[in-house]
Amino acid sequence: MLFEMRTYQLPPSHLKDYLAIYAEKGKSIQCDVLGHLAGCYTTEVGDLNQVIFIWGFCSFEDRLRRRAALAALPAWQAYVAEVAPLFIRQESRLLIPAPFSVG
């Protein structure tokens, strides 16, 4: 199992807008292709105005295949064109669970 943690930094004035657009337009497209959304979070302490997604994949190859399929969808491309200007920065980390980790 492999998890990807994607963090998006937004200006304070755009956080609620982004979450609304994602809920309306992005979530269903992304979940249909990527599959396992382990969670979507916003930050309250530390670096603020961040949205963090955690996605689960069977393997690195599974992640590559699913991400490529998502990127090829015209509906996803239109969604990205709409929300990308809202981001200050984006970060992606791949997490491998420790042997004793659950989930």
Secondary structure, DSSP 8 states (H G I E B T S, - for coil): -EEEEEEEE--GGGHHHHHHHIIIIIHHHHHHHH-EEEEEEE-SSSS-SEEEEEEEESSHHHHHHHHHHHHT-HHHHHHHHHHGGG-SEEEEEEE---TT---
